[in-house]
Amino acid sequence: MCGRFTQRMTWRELHERMGLIGTPLNLRPRYNVAPSQDVAVARANDDGRTLAMLRWGLIPAWAKDQAIGHKLINARSETAAEKPSFRSAFRARRCLIPADGFYEWRREGKTRQPWLFGLRDGAPFAFAGLWERWTVPQGAALTGSLAERSQGDAVETCTILTTAANETVAPVHGRMPVILPGDAYGPWLAGEDVPLAPYPADDMTAHPVSTLVNRPTNDDPRCVEPIALT
C-alpha cells in the first residue's frame, strides 16, 4: 500500500517533467502527505495536461457519504479494472500523482519503523492514479476538510494504484505504489493498456526515518532525514 508520500517539487519542475499547461500553482514543499489531504494531480484534457488539487481518498460517484474515501486511498492494480469502486475511473478518469518519495512501515517488535523510498537520482516521479467527482448528496454527513461543503457541491478525489513490492521495498512491506516510467505517462492518461509492474529495484533507494512521520501534523524536513537504527 501507500499511506504517505512526499511532494517537494515546484510547479516549474513538474511543468518540465510532465509537460503541463495552464496557470502555475503555488506549490509548497510537502514532506508528509497524508490521506484526506489535498494533493497535486496531473490530468489530461483536450488541450493538454493540467495540474489540480484533489482530495486523497477516492469517493465513488455512487457513495452516500464521504467515509468510504478513508478506505480507498489505494487501489490494487490487479483488480482495479473490475472493482465497483474503481472500474469507472479506470476506464475514463486516470491521473498522474507527482511525488519524489513514499513511506512504508516495517514492524520491529512492538514498534513500526518508517522507511522512505525514492529514486536513486532523486528525481520526481509519478504514481499511477485514478480520480472521481462526487456530488454531495442530500443528508450526507460531512466532516474534516469537507465540513464546509454543501449538498450539490462537487468534490474531486483520487487514489494511488499499488502493485507487488520490488526487492528494495519487500523487506519493509509487501506492496508498493505503481511508479510509471516517463514514456508511460501519455498512454496511461489516454486509457491505454499500460504495464502496472513494480518499478526496477536497482533504480530505487531506501532509508529509515524518524517516527515523526507517523503524525500527519508533522510536515517538515525532519520527516525525510535519515536516521541510524539501534
Secondary structure, DSSP 8 states (H G I E B T S, - for coil): ---EEEE---HHHHHHHHTB-SS------EEEE-TTSEEEEEEE-SS-EEEEEEEES---TT-SSGGGGGG-SEEETTTTTTSTTTHHHHHH-EEEEEESEEEEEEEETTEEEEEEEEETT---EEEEEEEEEEE--TT----GGGTT--TT-EEEEEEEEEEE--TTTTTT-SEEE-EE-GGGHHHHHTT---------GGGEEEEEB-GGGGSTT--SGGGG-B----
